Amino acid sequence: MDFTFSADQVQLRLKARAFAEREIAPMADELDAAYDYHAGGVERIKRSGLYAYVVPEAYGGKGISSVNLCILREELAKVSTFADEVFVMQGLGSNPIVRFGNEAQKRKYLPPLLDGSRMANFCLTEPAAGSDVAGIEATARREGNDYVLNGRKCYVSKPEHTDISVVFAKTRPEAGAKGISAFIVDREQSSYGVKTEKLMFEGDIGEITLRDTRVPVENLLGEEGQGMGIALGNLDIYRPTVGAAALGMGRRALSLALDHARNRRMFRQALVDFQVTRFKLAQMKVELDAASLLIYRAAWMADQSRERPTMEASIAKYFATEAAQRVVDQSLQLHGGIGIHKRSRIEHLYRAIRALRIYEGTSEIQLLVIGRELLRGGTLEHDDRL
Ligand SMILES: Cc1cc2nc3c(=O)[nH]c(=O)nc-3n(C[C@H](O)[C@H](O)[C@H](O)COP(=O)(O)OP(=O)(O)OC[C@H]3O[C@@H](n4cnc5c(N)ncnc54)[C@H](O)[C@@H]3O)c2cc1C
């Protein structure tokens, strides 16, 4: 087995790390404290060239690789959770167009993503349907050369700053999951209501209201009824990247714990000199390295495109987000009282990590997927794909 990253992957990691440390780190505390879209961080990300990694080469990008996306999210999240979010929304929102868009749609919508002159997002969740994707209630009715969309979408990334949304709605409500279709809703063509609110880590999240929103028929993605497959396929690619973001946050929490334990003195020695402290630090390292192997296994499998790594993507997301939560908690505990001061980095990570066990499928949904996939094979087949 070969556990090494290719020379290009190593270069990408170094490039992302240099960008994050030089351009984002000096303003990371400010960015993560307010999630202010106009504070300068977004412009730096747009200029960084990193959006090339969500666009195929044929449309001016660097091609899409799951391993690369994981490397980028790990490096960005290590420095700023805001930077990670601004990067990933572009990929999550555009990947359905990359995979299911026709040539005209790709030519129109992908190149402007490269420099962030247009931003994308992904609108699946509704107030009454999150885990239960098939339960969405938004509808799309064909009327002449348009579809007319009605419904509400929530947990939408930065809707007031987004130009292109991939929106899921039912073209045949009576058909359940088979009646879901996906649409490119372009703000220059269609209008909808937008409202945002703050989450516990300061990130803002939006709701969009579609009220007789007209979308031209040429903006249907794939075919009518293909929406569920489009949504779930996106999750197979992006779930390991959520694990990678968690890994970045966990690695940052471990380095904060190491710094603090080396410098904090008590009982005439440093905190790091207690064996119990070293055990805690060692456990954190074990959890993060295990998470890393699971994440890059799932990403590598996705890049080989032999088959959709649905189970491995869920294993990676489940383990990495749960492990990173434990690591961040343990790091905060090692900081003592100073760890819960408002605006310390570990306090921010403690609030920010929580969302990763929920979005793109909760931990419970990941376990349901793993259980379902496990039962699909024969009794002994489950360890063949290590
Ligand atoms: C920060 C953030 C960003 C997000 N970004 C996006 C985005 O860009 N686009 C988008 O469309 N959505 C997004 N979401 C929405 C997210 O994907 C949903 O919140 C998530 O899928 C859970 O849905 P829900 O909130 O409706 O919870 P529910 O589905 O109501 O779940 C509530 C609880 O029930 C449990 N549960 C559900 N089903 C079962 C079951 N079968 N058995 C046992 N327990 C079960 C869940 O695990 C959870 O604990 C985001 C959410 C957050 C927090």
The ligand as an ORCA input file, in Angstrom:
! r2SCAN-3c Opt
* xyz 0 1
  C     -23.647     25.286      9.652
  C     -24.632     24.591      8.773
  C     -24.484     24.680      7.398
  C     -25.400     24.062      6.550
  N     -25.270     24.214      5.199
  C     -26.217     23.728      4.377
  C     -26.173     23.996      2.969
  O     -25.242     24.636      2.468
  N     -27.184     23.519      2.200
  C     -28.207     22.792      2.709
  O     -29.091     22.398      1.942
  N     -28.282     22.514      4.030
  C     -27.309     22.960      4.884
  N     -27.371     22.711      6.231
  C     -28.462     21.922      6.756
  C     -28.018     20.572      7.285
  O     -27.607     19.732      6.253
  C     -29.145     19.999      8.151
  O     -29.224     20.825      9.306
  C     -28.917     18.555      8.523
  O     -29.038     17.711      7.412
  C     -29.900     18.081      9.611
  O     -31.200     18.412      9.270
  P     -32.143     19.136     10.365
  O     -31.404     20.315     10.877
  O     -33.467     19.374      9.749
  O     -32.271     18.113     11.553
  P     -33.322     16.846     11.630
  O     -33.320     16.128     10.332
  O     -34.626     17.421     12.121
  O     -32.644     15.988     12.734
  C     -32.900     16.172     14.145
  C     -32.280     14.996     14.883
  O     -32.908     13.788     14.461
  C     -31.898     12.826     14.131
  N     -32.415     11.916     13.100
  C     -32.785     12.223     11.850
  N     -33.179     11.118     11.194
  C     -33.031     10.085     12.051
  C     -33.251      8.678     11.983
  N     -33.695      8.120     10.851
  N     -33.002      7.927     13.086
  C     -32.535      8.489     14.220
  N     -32.302      9.826     14.351
  C     -32.538     10.600     13.286
  C     -30.744     13.678     13.626
  O     -29.528     12.946     13.658
  C     -30.777     14.836     14.604
  O     -30.094     14.471     15.780
  C     -26.457     23.302      7.096
  C     -26.590     23.194      8.493
  C     -25.696     23.825      9.327
  C     -25.858     23.692     10.820
*
